[in-house]
Amino acid sequence: MKKIFTLCILFYSLCSFAQFKINVKNTNINNDYLYLLKSKEDIRNDSIINEKIIDLVEAHTLDSIITKKYQHHRLFLIGWAIHKLGYHWISVDYRRHKVVGTMKREFSMSGKEHYTEYDVNLDLIPHLQKYIDLDWNAYQYTKKLHRRISKDELQKPPFIPPTNETIHQYRIHCENTPDRASRLALNTLFYPTIRPTNNYNHPNIGERLPTMGVYGPLCLDCNHHCGVEIHPYEWLWWMNLNPETQNKTNETQWLFEFTKDGSNRFTEWSTSPRVGSISFPFAFPADKDSFIIDIHPLVFKEFDEDAFRKMTWIPNHAKSMNFTYQDYKIENTTKKIIVTNDKFIPQDAWKYWIDDLTYDATNKVYTGNIHFAGAVKDLFTCSLIMRY
């Protein structure tokens, strides 16, 4: 028995404290990574720079192609009847999309659950051209479907090409119903889900109109006015720029969520488990000896190992989350990338890896990405604190 206990301790120690090597490419970098080295005040005050940083994040799901064009309310025969009358959500192009923008107003949320619906909503205004184009094309689809638009309205935004002066009228509405059992914990640890908590008084945001990224089905909500939506958003991420707590140039905090819609209105668009991946950029000056990434899983529930194995492209060097400390020695240097984790996740259904490490001699900076992949039955939320 003593030998077994000793072996268990040894195994845990090997998992918890490990060292690896990481290769580095010597080449020019995507200059948008350099924005990560700017002061938090500069980033807060420039929505374009902020959106370019948030756009460096890449999110995907295994089911990125949507097979059902419509989803509707699940109210027995009533839901089916109003669906036949044209009251439903309709996919714009059978795809999930990433959208990055700056919020038009604070988060809004339901006061109480209506049937199964308890939406946490955000309206994004995009300022990067690719998302303006995506938004504009979706509004053209609205124009085609929505028969109640007057001729006068068709001559005004958002039904005419957007300009810098009118872009604030081209919102992308984003909704998700969080897991019922997790709402209180989410409100405390992750983002606003319960009134009166909101953007400016939540420690992970602290701003009225932050910049955010979402990923989910691009659709029109024809239960109302066929408005453009990401509904439900399944990946959500942002950089915490709270002016009260986040002013260190050498430290960055990312928050992210991977979630299934909890309302069960989207039985074909948001199934359990959700299976996908996300990557986050980092940058640090070459004169620093180490770069540290602290992983803090926040609110999460069950994982699905069988579903995770369907992501056959995940690299062999991806690491399970059964560790507390790992470091990566950068080849031909004495420098390290150190990764810590404060929540032991025993299942092989949530992993991370570091890739694309690059040294730019012109700017004397290292850049790279930390990737996460997982299969979650309900949700996973996390904080990443990066510092040098």
C-alpha positions as CSV (number, residue, x, y, z in Angstrom):
1,M,0.0,0.0,0.0
2,K,2.9,2.4,0.9
3,K,4.5,1.7,-2.5
4,I,1.2,2.5,-4.4
5,F,0.9,5.7,-2.4
6,T,4.5,6.6,-3.2
7,L,3.9,5.9,-6.9
8,C,0.8,8.1,-6.9
9,I,2.7,11.0,-5.4
10,L,5.5,10.6,-7.9
11,F,3.0,10.5,-10.8
12,Y,1.2,13.6,-9.5
13,S,4.6,15.4,-9.1
14,L,5.6,14.5,-12.7
15,C,2.3,15.8,-14.0
16,S,2.3,18.9,-11.8
17,F,5.9,20.0,-12.4
18,A,7.4,19.4,-15.9
19,Q,9.8,21.1,-18.3
20,F,9.7,21.0,-22.1
21,K,11.5,22.6,-25.0
22,I,9.9,24.9,-27.5
23,N,11.1,25.8,-31.0
24,V,11.2,29.4,-32.2
25,K,10.9,30.8,-35.7
26,N,13.0,33.9,-36.7
27,T,10.9,36.0,-39.0
28,N,8.8,39.1,-39.1
29,I,5.5,39.0,-37.2
30,N,2.0,40.1,-37.7
31,N,2.3,43.7,-36.5
32,D,-1.0,43.6,-34.7
33,Y,0.7,41.5,-32.0
34,L,2.7,44.6,-31.1
35,Y,-0.5,46.3,-29.9
36,L,-0.4,43.9,-26.9
37,L,2.6,45.8,-25.7
38,K,0.8,49.2,-25.7
39,S,-0.4,50.8,-22.5
40,K,-3.9,49.8,-21.3
41,E,-5.0,53.4,-21.5
42,D,-4.0,53.5,-25.2
43,I,-6.0,50.3,-25.9
44,R,-9.0,51.5,-23.9
45,N,-9.1,54.8,-25.9
46,D,-8.8,53.3,-29.3
47,S,-11.6,50.9,-30.4
48,I,-9.8,50.0,-33.6
49,I,-6.6,48.9,-31.8
50,N,-8.8,47.1,-29.2
51,E,-10.7,45.3,-31.9
52,K,-7.5,44.3,-33.8
53,I,-6.2,42.7,-30.6
54,I,-9.4,40.9,-29.9
55,D,-9.5,39.7,-33.6
56,L,-6.1,37.9,-33.0
57,V,-8.1,35.3,-31.1
58,E,-9.3,32.4,-33.3
59,A,-12.3,30.4,-32.2
60,H,-13.9,27.4,-33.9
61,T,-16.3,24.5,-33.3
62,L,-16.3,21.0,-34.7
63,D,-19.8,21.7,-36.2
64,S,-18.9,25.0,-37.8
65,I,-21.3,24.2,-40.7
66,I,-25.0,24.4,-39.8
67,T,-27.3,21.7,-41.2
68,K,-30.7,23.2,-40.3
69,K,-31.8,26.5,-41.7
70,Y,-34.4,27.3,-39.1
71,Q,-34.8,27.2,-35.3
72,H,-38.0,28.1,-33.4
73,H,-39.5,28.5,-29.9
74,R,-40.2,25.1,-28.3
75,L,-43.7,25.7,-27.0
76,F,-45.3,22.4,-28.1
77,L,-47.7,23.0,-31.0
78,I,-47.6,26.8,-30.5
79,G,-43.9,27.0,-31.3
80,W,-44.5,24.9,-34.5
81,A,-47.5,27.0,-35.5
82,I,-45.7,30.4,-35.2
83,H,-42.7,28.9,-37.0
84,K,-45.0,28.1,-40.0
85,L,-46.2,31.7,-39.9
86,G,-42.6,32.9,-40.3
87,Y,-41.7,33.5,-36.6
88,H,-38.3,31.8,-36.2
89,W,-34.6,32.2,-36.4
90,I,-33.1,31.8,-39.9
91,S,-29.5,31.0,-40.7
92,V,-27.9,33.6,-43.0
93,D,-25.4,31.2,-44.7
94,Y,-25.4,27.9,-42.8
95,R,-22.2,28.8,-40.9
96,R,-21.0,29.8,-37.5
97,H,-19.0,33.1,-37.6
98,K,-16.5,35.0,-35.5
99,V,-17.5,38.6,-34.9
100,V,-15.5,41.3,-33.2
101,G,-16.9,44.7,-32.2
102,T,-17.3,47.3,-29.5
103,M,-20.5,47.2,-27.4
104,K,-23.2,49.7,-28.2
105,R,-24.7,49.5,-24.7
106,E,-24.2,47.6,-21.5
107,F,-25.1,43.9,-21.1
108,S,-28.8,43.4,-20.7
109,M,-30.4,40.3,-19.2
110,S,-33.7,38.9,-18.4
111,G,-35.3,39.8,-15.1
112,K,-36.7,36.3,-14.7
113,E,-36.8,33.1,-16.7
114,H,-39.6,33.1,-19.4
115,Y,-40.3,29.5,-20.0
116,T,-36.7,28.3,-20.6
117,E,-35.4,31.7,-21.9
118,Y,-33.1,33.8,-19.8
119,D,-31.0,35.7,-22.2
120,V,-27.8,37.6,-21.6
121,N,-27.5,40.1,-24.5
122,L,-24.9,42.3,-26.0
123,D,-25.0,44.5,-29.0
124,L,-21.7,44.8,-31.0
125,I,-20.8,47.6,-33.5
126,P,-17.9,46.3,-35.7
127,H,-15.2,48.7,-36.9
128,L,-13.0,46.3,-38.8
129,Q,-13.9,46.1,-42.5
130,K,-14.4,42.3,-42.7
131,Y,-17.0,42.4,-39.9
132,I,-18.7,45.5,-41.3
133,D,-19.0,43.6,-44.6
134,L,-20.4,40.5,-42.9
135,D,-22.9,42.7,-41.0
136,W,-23.9,44.6,-44.2
137,N,-24.5,41.4,-46.2
138,A,-26.7,40.0,-43.4
139,Y,-28.8,43.3,-43.4
140,Q,-29.3,42.8,-47.1
141,Y,-30.8,39.4,-46.3
142,T,-33.1,41.2,-43.7
143,K,-34.1,43.6,-46.5
144,K,-35.0,40.7,-48.7
145,L,-37.1,38.8,-46.1
146,H,-38.7,41.5,-44.0
147,R,-41.9,42.5,-45.8
148,R,-42.9,45.1,-43.2
149,I,-40.1,47.5,-44.0
150,S,-41.4,50.8,-45.5
151,K,-39.9,52.4,-48.6
152,D,-38.8,55.3,-46.4
153,E,-37.0,52.9,-44.0
154,L,-35.2,51.3,-46.9
155,Q,-33.5,54.6,-47.7
156,K,-31.9,54.8,-44.3
157,P,-29.4,52.8,-42.2
158,P,-29.0,49.9,-41.8
159,F,-30.4,49.3,-45.3
160,I,-28.0,51.6,-47.2
161,P,-24.2,51.2,-47.2
162,P,-22.7,52.1,-43.9
163,T,-20.3,55.0,-43.3
164,N,-18.0,56.0,-40.4
165,E,-20.8,58.3,-39.3
166,T,-23.6,55.8,-39.4
167,I,-21.8,52.5,-38.4
168,H,-23.3,52.8,-34.9
169,Q,-26.7,51.9,-36.4
170,Y,-25.5,48.6,-37.8
171,R,-25.5,46.5,-34.6
172,I,-25.0,42.8,-34.4
173,H,-27.2,41.5,-31.5
174,C,-25.7,38.6,-29.6
175,E,-27.7,36.4,-27.2
176,N,-27.2,33.3,-25.1
177,T,-29.1,31.7,-22.2
178,P,-26.5,30.6,-19.6
179,D,-26.8,27.3,-17.8
180,R,-29.4,27.8,-15.1
181,A,-27.4,26.2,-12.3
182,S,-24.3,28.3,-13.1
183,R,-25.9,31.8,-13.4
184,L,-25.0,33.0,-9.9
185,A,-21.4,31.7,-10.1
186,L,-21.1,33.3,-13.6
187,N,-22.3,36.6,-12.2
188,T,-19.7,36.5,-9.5
189,L,-16.7,35.1,-11.3
190,F,-17.1,35.7,-15.0
191,Y,-19.6,38.3,-16.4
192,P,-22.9,39.9,-15.6
193,T,-25.9,37.5,-15.6
194,I,-28.0,38.9,-12.7
195,R,-29.4,42.4,-12.3
196,P,-28.2,44.9,-11.2
197,T,-24.6,43.7,-12.0
198,N,-23.4,45.3,-15.3
199,N,-20.3,46.1,-17.3
200,Y,-19.0,49.0,-15.2
201,N,-19.4,47.3,-11.8
202,H,-18.2,43.9,-12.8
203,P,-14.5,43.4,-11.9
204,N,-13.7,41.5,-15.1
205,I,-14.9,44.4,-17.3
206,G,-15.1,47.8,-15.4
207,E,-16.0,49.7,-18.6
208,R,-19.3,50.8,-20.0
209,L,-18.6,49.8,-23.6
210,P,-15.9,47.2,-23.8
211,T,-14.7,45.4,-27.0
212,M,-15.6,41.7,-27.3
213,G,-15.4,38.8,-29.6
214,V,-18.2,36.2,-30.1
215,Y,-18.6,33.0,-32.2
216,G,-21.8,31.3,-33.1
217,P,-24.5,31.0,-35.8
218,L,-25.1,34.1,-37.9
219,C,-28.8,34.4,-38.2
220,L,-31.9,36.7,-38.5
221,D,-34.4,36.8,-35.6
222,C,-37.7,36.9,-37.5
223,N,-39.6,36.5,-34.2
224,H,-39.2,40.2,-34.2
225,H,-37.9,42.3,-37.1
226,C,-35.4,39.9,-38.7
227,G,-32.5,41.7,-37.0
228,V,-29.0,40.5,-37.4
229,E,-27.8,38.2,-34.6
230,I,-25.1,35.8,-33.4
231,H,-27.5,33.5,-31.5
232,P,-26.6,31.7,-29.5
233,Y,-23.0,32.9,-29.0
234,E,-21.0,29.9,-27.9
235,W,-17.4,31.3,-27.7
236,L,-17.2,34.7,-25.9
237,W,-13.9,36.5,-25.1
238,W,-12.5,39.8,-24.2
239,M,-9.5,41.5,-22.6
240,N,-10.1,42.9,-19.2
241,L,-9.3,46.6,-19.3
242,N,-10.9,47.6,-16.1
243,P,-9.3,51.0,-15.3
244,E,-9.4,50.4,-11.6
245,T,-7.4,47.2,-11.7
246,Q,-5.8,46.6,-15.2
247,N,-3.2,49.3,-15.8
248,K,0.1,47.3,-15.9
249,T,1.7,47.3,-19.4
250,N,3.5,44.0,-18.6
251,E,0.3,42.1,-17.6
252,T,-2.8,41.2,-19.6
253,Q,-5.9,39.3,-18.5
254,W,-8.1,37.5,-21.0
255,L,-11.6,36.1,-20.1
256,F,-13.3,33.5,-22.2
257,E,-16.3,31.1,-22.3
258,F,-17.3,28.0,-24.2
259,T,-20.9,27.2,-23.7
260,K,-24.1,25.5,-24.9
261,D,-27.2,27.6,-25.1
262,G,-29.3,26.7,-22.0
263,S,-32.7,27.5,-23.3
264,N,-33.1,24.4,-25.5
265,R,-34.6,26.6,-28.3
266,F,-31.7,25.7,-30.6
267,T,-31.8,21.9,-30.5
268,E,-30.0,21.6,-33.8
269,W,-27.7,24.6,-33.6
270,S,-26.4,24.3,-30.1
271,T,-26.1,20.6,-29.1
272,S,-24.4,19.0,-26.2
273,P,-21.5,18.5,-26.0
274,R,-19.9,21.6,-27.5
275,V,-16.6,20.6,-29.1
276,G,-14.1,23.2,-30.3
277,S,-10.9,25.2,-29.9
278,I,-9.7,28.8,-29.3
279,S,-6.3,30.5,-29.3
280,F,-5.0,33.6,-27.6
281,P,-2.1,35.8,-28.7
282,F,0.8,36.9,-26.6
283,A,3.9,39.1,-27.0
284,F,6.8,39.9,-24.7
285,P,10.0,41.9,-25.1
286,A,13.1,39.8,-25.9
287,D,15.1,41.3,-23.0
288,K,12.8,39.5,-20.5
289,D,14.0,36.2,-19.0
290,S,10.5,34.7,-18.7
291,F,6.9,35.0,-19.8
292,I,4.2,33.6,-17.5
293,I,0.7,32.4,-18.4
294,D,-1.5,31.7,-15.4
295,I,-4.6,29.6,-16.2
296,H,-7.5,30.1,-13.9
297,P,-10.6,27.9,-14.8
298,L,-13.6,29.7,-13.3
299,V,-17.1,28.2,-13.7
300,F,-17.3,24.8,-15.5
301,K,-19.1,21.5,-15.4
302,E,-18.8,18.1,-17.1
303,F,-16.5,17.3,-20.0
304,D,-16.9,14.6,-22.7
305,E,-13.8,12.6,-23.5
306,D,-15.4,10.6,-26.4
307,A,-16.5,13.8,-28.2
308,F,-13.0,15.3,-27.6
309,R,-11.4,12.5,-29.5
310,K,-13.3,13.6,-32.7
311,M,-10.9,16.5,-32.9
312,T,-8.2,14.4,-34.7
313,W,-6.1,17.4,-35.7
314,I,-5.1,18.3,-32.1
315,P,-1.2,18.1,-32.0
316,N,0.5,15.4,-30.0
317,H,2.2,18.0,-27.8
318,A,-1.1,19.2,-26.4
319,K,-1.1,18.9,-22.6
320,S,-4.0,17.8,-20.3
321,M,-4.9,20.1,-17.5
322,N,-3.7,17.7,-14.7
323,F,-0.8,19.9,-13.7
324,T,0.0,23.0,-11.6
325,Y,3.3,24.1,-13.2
326,Q,5.0,23.6,-16.5
327,D,7.8,25.5,-18.2
328,Y,9.1,25.6,-21.8
329,K,12.7,26.4,-22.4
330,I,13.0,28.5,-25.6
331,E,15.6,26.8,-27.9
332,N,19.1,28.3,-27.9
333,T,18.3,30.7,-25.1
334,T,18.0,30.7,-21.3
335,K,14.5,32.1,-21.6
336,K,11.3,30.3,-20.4
337,I,7.6,30.4,-21.0
338,I,6.0,29.3,-17.7
339,V,2.4,28.0,-17.5
340,T,0.6,27.5,-14.2
341,N,-2.9,26.0,-13.6
342,D,-4.9,26.3,-10.4
343,K,-7.7,23.8,-11.2
344,F,-6.8,20.2,-11.7
345,I,-9.0,18.7,-14.5
346,P,-8.5,15.0,-14.6
347,Q,-10.4,14.2,-17.8
348,D,-8.6,14.3,-21.2
349,A,-11.3,16.5,-22.6
350,W,-9.8,19.9,-22.1
351,K,-6.2,20.5,-23.3
352,Y,-3.8,23.4,-24.1
353,W,-0.7,23.8,-26.2
354,I,1.7,26.6,-27.3
355,D,2.5,27.1,-30.9
356,D,3.8,29.7,-33.4
357,L,6.5,31.1,-31.2
358,T,8.3,33.7,-33.3
359,Y,11.2,36.0,-32.7
360,D,11.2,39.3,-34.5
361,A,14.7,40.8,-34.5
362,T,13.5,44.1,-35.9
363,N,11.2,44.8,-33.0
364,K,13.1,42.6,-30.5
365,V,10.0,40.8,-29.4
366,Y,8.7,37.3,-29.1
367,T,5.1,36.4,-30.1
368,G,3.0,33.3,-30.1
369,N,-0.3,31.7,-29.3
370,I,-1.7,29.6,-26.5
371,H,-4.4,27.2,-27.8
372,F,-7.2,25.5,-25.9
373,A,-9.5,22.7,-27.1
374,G,-12.3,20.9,-25.3
375,A,-15.6,19.1,-25.3
376,V,-18.0,20.5,-22.7
377,K,-21.5,19.3,-21.9
378,D,-22.6,22.7,-20.6
379,L,-19.9,25.3,-20.2
380,F,-16.3,26.2,-19.4
381,T,-15.1,29.7,-18.4
382,C,-11.6,30.7,-17.7
383,S,-9.3,33.6,-16.9
384,L,-5.8,33.8,-18.5
385,I,-3.3,36.2,-16.8
386,M,-0.2,36.8,-18.9
387,R,2.8,38.7,-17.7
388,Y,6.5,39.3,-18.2
